[in-house]
């Protein structure tokens, strides 16, 4: 089978599916659209994972590691700030002293 024949078969099959879709009632058409959409997402994801290069995987791993480090640094900064600040705790609620001062009347 040549490339032109494969392309012709693909176009004919897409046209046939579209024709069948037009003939279906609305409820069945909605179900069919959902099925096609789910299948497209699964197939395209599998193809992307299959052809994704080694460099992409390494870049993704490096980005994930950078995100983990940034998260750990943010947590540590928050811990240090809570130790340094004058914080009163009631259960698991932090109540800074600044919030307990009287406010100016407006």
SVG drawing of the C-alpha trace seen along z (x, -y; Angstrom):
<svg xmlns="http://www.w3.org/2000/svg" viewBox="-32 -58 51 60">
<polyline fill="none" stroke="black" stroke-width="0.4" points="0.0,0.0 1.4,-3.4 1.4,-6.5 -1.4,-8.0 -3.6,-4.9 -3.0,-5.0 -3.9,-8.7 -7.1,-8.0 -8.2,-5.3 -7.6,-7.5 -9.6,-10.4 -12.4,-8.0 -12.6,-6.5 -12.7,-10.0 -15.5,-11.0 -17.4,-7.8 -17.1,-8.4 -18.3,-12.0 -21.3,-10.8 -22.3,-8.2 -21.9,-10.9 -24.4,-13.2 -26.9,-10.4 -26.9,-9.6 -29.3,-11.2 -27.9,-13.9 -27.4,-11.6 -25.5,-9.0 -23.5,-11.7 -22.4,-13.1 -21.4,-9.7 -19.4,-9.1 -17.7,-12.5 -16.7,-11.7 -15.4,-8.3 -13.4,-9.7 -12.0,-12.5 -10.9,-10.1 -9.3,-7.8 -7.5,-10.7 -6.1,-11.8 -4.9,-8.3 -3.4,-7.7 -1.7,-11.1 -0.2,-10.7 1.1,-7.2 2.7,-8.4 4.3,-11.4 5.7,-9.2 7.0,-6.7 8.8,-9.3 9.9,-11.6 13.6,-12.0 16.1,-11.3 17.0,-15.0 13.3,-15.8 13.2,-13.2 16.4,-14.6 15.1,-18.2 11.9,-17.1 13.8,-15.3 16.0,-18.4 13.0,-20.6 11.3,-18.3 14.5,-18.4 14.6,-22.2 11.0,-22.3 11.7,-20.0 14.6,-22.2 12.6,-25.3 9.8,-23.7 12.2,-22.6 13.8,-26.1 10.4,-27.7 9.4,-25.4 12.7,-26.1 12.2,-29.8 8.7,-29.5 10.0,-27.5 12.8,-30.0 10.4,-32.9 8.0,-31.3 10.9,-30.6 12.2,-34.2 8.8,-36.0 7.0,-36.4 4.2,-34.0 1.5,-32.8 -0.2,-29.4 -3.6,-28.3 -3.9,-24.7 -2.7,-24.6 -3.5,-28.3 -0.7,-30.9 -1.7,-34.2 1.0,-36.9 1.1,-39.5 0.6,-42.3 -2.9,-41.1 -3.8,-41.4 -3.0,-45.1 -5.9,-47.5 -6.7,-49.0 -7.1,-52.7 -10.7,-53.8 -11.8,-55.1"/>
</svg>
